């Protein structure tokens, strides 16, 4: 391949047409199989690992895996306690799920960009993107789910006060059309902000790894190593930001002032 073909090849998804159930892109009803399966497998691995640790807890001599899980759970509990002002048994598990799931999906970007494509090419799979969070379908699916949850808490917690809040905040009751406009704008911006921030950072990181892979093999180690070390910070930070904003948005759904 030349340079443009190599880049284009790594940016294409393994897709399934849901109308004909044949591989290939044909409009809106197309499923990115790589995003779907990698996200699903990652979720099951995380859930299975947490279940295993919970079933084999040791107080006297905890394993490294148990220590890691305890640190993650304690960190999320403290973050929720400091940022969330409502009362709900859903928020802490949701925050832990988002942080771990996004982090490990992001971490797949640290694998060599040709690893999965070369292995799956042996089985006749032409295209495969291994980083689900570099697909806007995945990031928007998560952000829209959070958006629906925020709307649910707004309605359940505030009840009729929600209507008063929409009509009177922030400019008073006489400017209610402007209040409604700003409220709708504020709510719509949130899922776009969550989805595009995560997608943009991961897509850019993946593209840089692809560009580094185009260098001669003996010249890839230095820029690839430097970018991989820096990218560890990015994948961790993006998982934390998504989790933190989710907690903040859900906390704001409980605020009546």
C-alpha positions as CSV (number, residue, x, y, z in Angstrom):
1,X,0.0,0.0,0.0
2,X,1.0,3.6,-0.4
3,X,0.6,6.1,2.5
4,X,-2.9,7.2,1.8
5,X,-4.2,3.6,1.3
6,X,-2.5,2.5,4.5
7,X,-4.2,5.3,6.5
8,X,-7.6,4.7,4.8
9,X,-7.3,1.0,5.5
10,X,-6.8,1.5,9.2
11,X,-9.7,4.0,9.5
12,X,-12.3,1.6,8.0
13,X,-14.6,-0.4,10.2
14,X,-15.7,-4.0,9.8
15,X,-19.3,-3.3,9.0
16,X,-22.5,-5.3,8.7
17,X,-25.5,-4.1,6.6
18,X,-28.6,-4.8,8.8
19,X,-30.9,-4.7,5.9
20,X,-29.2,-7.4,3.9
21,X,-27.0,-8.9,6.7
22,X,-24.0,-8.7,4.4
23,X,-20.6,-7.2,5.2
24,X,-20.3,-3.6,3.9
25,X,-21.6,-0.1,4.4
26,X,-24.9,0.7,2.8
27,X,-26.5,3.7,4.6
28,X,-27.8,4.3,8.0
29,X,-28.7,0.8,9.1
30,X,-25.0,-0.3,9.3
31,X,-23.4,-1.9,12.4
32,X,-19.7,-1.5,13.1
33,X,-19.0,-5.0,14.1
34,X,-15.5,-4.3,15.5
35,X,-16.8,-1.6,17.8
36,X,-19.7,-3.7,18.9
37,X,-17.7,-6.9,19.7
38,X,-14.7,-5.2,21.2
39,X,-16.9,-3.1,23.5
40,X,-18.9,-6.2,24.4
41,X,-15.9,-8.4,25.2
42,X,-14.3,-5.6,27.2
43,X,-17.4,-5.2,29.2
44,X,-17.7,-8.9,30.0
45,X,-14.0,-9.1,30.9
46,X,-14.3,-6.2,33.3
47,X,-17.5,-7.5,34.9
48,X,-16.1,-11.0,35.1
49,X,-12.9,-9.8,36.8
50,X,-14.8,-7.7,39.3
51,X,-17.1,-10.7,40.1
52,X,-14.0,-12.9,40.5
53,X,-12.3,-10.5,42.9
54,X,-15.5,-10.0,44.9
55,X,-15.9,-13.8,45.3
56,X,-12.3,-14.3,46.3
57,X,-11.6,-11.4,48.7
58,X,-8.8,-11.9,51.1
59,X,-8.2,-9.8,54.2
60,X,-4.9,-11.2,55.3
61,X,-3.0,-11.3,52.0
62,X,-4.8,-9.5,49.2
63,X,-3.6,-10.0,45.7
64,X,-2.4,-7.3,43.4
65,X,-5.6,-7.5,41.4
66,X,-7.7,-7.1,44.6
67,X,-5.6,-4.1,45.6
68,X,-6.2,-2.5,42.2
69,X,-9.9,-3.1,42.3
70,X,-10.1,-1.8,45.9
71,X,-8.2,1.4,44.9
72,X,-10.5,1.9,41.9
73,X,-13.7,1.4,44.0
74,X,-12.4,3.6,46.8
75,X,-11.5,6.4,44.4
76,X,-14.9,6.3,42.7
77,X,-16.7,6.3,46.0
78,X,-14.8,9.3,47.3
79,X,-15.3,11.2,44.0
80,X,-19.1,10.5,44.1
81,X,-19.3,11.5,47.8
82,X,-17.5,14.8,47.1
83,X,-19.4,15.7,43.9
84,X,-22.9,14.1,44.0
85,X,-25.4,15.8,46.3
86,X,-28.3,13.5,45.8
87,X,-29.2,10.1,47.2
88,X,-29.0,7.2,44.7
89,X,-27.6,3.7,44.8
90,X,-27.0,3.8,41.0
91,X,-24.5,6.6,40.7
92,X,-21.4,5.0,42.2
93,X,-21.7,1.7,40.2
94,X,-22.5,3.7,37.1
95,X,-19.4,5.9,37.6
96,X,-17.2,2.8,38.3
97,X,-18.5,1.1,35.2
98,X,-17.9,4.1,33.0
99,X,-14.4,4.8,34.3
100,X,-13.2,1.2,34.0
101,X,-14.9,0.5,30.7
102,X,-13.7,3.6,28.9
103,X,-10.2,3.3,30.3
104,X,-9.7,-0.3,29.1
105,X,-11.3,0.5,25.7
106,X,-9.0,3.4,25.4
107,X,-6.0,1.3,26.4
108,X,-6.4,-0.9,23.4
109,X,-4.9,2.0,21.5
110,X,-1.6,1.1,23.0
111,X,-1.5,-2.2,21.1
112,X,0.4,-2.1,17.7
113,X,-1.9,-0.7,15.1
114,X,-1.3,-3.7,12.7
115,X,-1.7,-6.4,15.4
116,X,-5.4,-7.1,15.1
117,X,-5.7,-6.4,11.3
118,X,-2.8,-8.9,10.6
119,X,-4.2,-11.6,12.8
120,X,-7.8,-11.3,11.5
121,X,-6.6,-11.0,7.9
122,X,-5.6,-14.7,8.2
123,X,-9.3,-15.4,8.7
124,X,-10.4,-13.3,5.7
125,X,-11.3,-10.1,7.7
126,X,-10.2,-7.1,5.7
127,X,-10.8,-4.3,8.1
128,X,-10.8,-4.0,11.9
129,X,-10.5,-1.1,14.3
130,X,-9.7,-2.2,17.8
131,X,-10.5,1.0,19.7
132,X,-14.2,1.4,20.2
133,X,-13.9,4.9,21.7
134,X,-12.4,6.1,18.4
135,X,-15.8,5.4,16.9
136,X,-18.4,8.2,17.4
137,X,-21.2,5.6,17.5
138,X,-19.8,4.2,20.7
139,X,-19.1,7.6,22.4
140,X,-22.6,8.9,21.4
141,X,-24.2,5.7,22.7
142,X,-22.7,6.3,26.1
143,X,-23.4,10.1,26.2
144,X,-27.0,9.7,25.1
145,X,-27.5,7.0,27.7
146,X,-26.2,9.5,30.3
147,X,-28.4,12.2,28.8
148,X,-31.5,10.1,29.2
149,X,-30.6,9.3,32.8
150,X,-30.2,13.0,33.5
151,X,-33.6,13.8,32.1
152,X,-35.1,10.9,34.1
153,X,-33.6,12.2,37.4
154,X,-34.7,15.8,36.6
155,X,-38.3,14.6,36.2
156,X,-38.4,12.1,39.1
157,X,-36.6,14.4,41.6
158,X,-37.9,17.9,40.8
159,X,-41.4,16.9,39.5
160,X,-43.5,20.1,39.0
161,X,-40.6,22.3,40.1
162,X,-38.8,21.3,36.9
163,X,-41.4,23.3,34.9
164,X,-40.9,26.3,37.1
165,X,-37.2,26.0,36.8
166,X,-37.3,25.8,33.0
167,X,-39.6,28.8,32.7
168,X,-38.0,31.1,35.3
169,X,-34.2,30.4,35.2
170,X,-32.0,32.3,34.7
171,X,-33.7,35.5,33.5
172,X,-37.0,35.5,35.5
173,X,-40.5,34.6,34.5
174,X,-41.0,37.5,32.0
175,X,-38.3,36.2,29.7
176,X,-39.6,32.6,29.7
177,X,-39.1,32.1,25.9
178,X,-35.4,32.9,26.4
179,X,-35.2,30.7,29.5
180,X,-36.7,27.8,27.5
181,X,-34.2,28.3,24.6
182,X,-31.2,28.4,26.9
183,X,-32.4,25.3,28.8
184,X,-32.9,23.3,25.6
185,X,-29.5,24.4,24.4
186,X,-27.8,23.5,27.7
187,X,-29.3,20.0,27.7
188,X,-28.5,19.3,24.1
189,X,-24.9,20.5,24.4
190,X,-24.1,18.0,27.2
191,X,-24.2,14.7,25.2
192,X,-22.4,16.3,22.3
193,X,-19.7,17.5,24.7
194,X,-19.3,14.1,26.3
195,X,-19.2,12.2,23.0
196,X,-17.1,14.5,20.9
197,X,-14.4,15.1,23.6
198,X,-13.8,11.4,24.0
199,X,-14.0,10.6,20.3
200,X,-11.8,13.4,19.2
201,X,-9.0,12.6,21.6
202,X,-9.0,8.9,20.9
203,X,-9.3,9.3,17.1
204,X,-6.4,11.7,17.1
205,X,-4.3,9.4,19.2
206,X,-5.1,6.4,16.9
207,X,-4.2,8.4,13.8
208,X,-0.8,9.5,15.3
209,X,0.0,5.8,16.0
210,X,-0.9,5.0,12.4
211,X,1.4,7.7,11.1
212,X,4.2,6.5,13.3
213,X,3.7,2.9,12.0
214,X,4.4,4.2,8.5
215,X,8.0,5.0,9.5
216,X,10.7,2.4,8.9
217,X,10.7,-0.2,11.7
218,X,14.0,1.0,13.1
219,X,12.7,4.6,13.4
220,X,9.4,3.8,15.1
221,X,10.7,3.0,18.6
222,X,11.5,6.5,19.8
223,X,8.4,8.5,18.6
224,X,6.2,5.4,19.3
225,X,7.5,5.0,22.8
226,X,7.2,8.7,23.7
227,X,3.7,8.9,22.3
228,X,2.6,5.7,24.0
229,X,3.8,7.1,27.4
230,X,2.0,10.4,26.8
231,X,-1.0,8.5,25.6
232,X,-1.3,6.6,28.9
233,X,-2.1,10.0,30.5
234,X,-4.7,10.8,27.8
235,X,-6.6,7.5,28.1
236,X,-6.7,7.8,31.9
237,X,-7.7,11.5,31.8
238,X,-10.5,10.9,29.2
239,X,-12.0,8.1,31.3
240,X,-11.9,10.3,34.4
241,X,-13.4,13.3,32.6
242,X,-16.3,11.3,31.2
243,X,-17.0,9.8,34.6
244,X,-16.7,13.1,36.4
245,X,-19.0,15.0,34.1
246,X,-21.5,12.3,34.3
247,X,-21.5,12.6,38.1
248,X,-21.7,16.4,37.9
249,X,-24.6,16.3,35.4
250,X,-26.6,13.8,37.5
251,X,-25.9,15.9,40.6
252,X,-27.2,19.0,38.9
253,X,-30.4,17.1,38.1
254,X,-31.0,17.0,41.9
255,X,-30.3,20.7,42.5
256,X,-33.4,22.8,43.0
257,X,-31.6,26.2,43.3
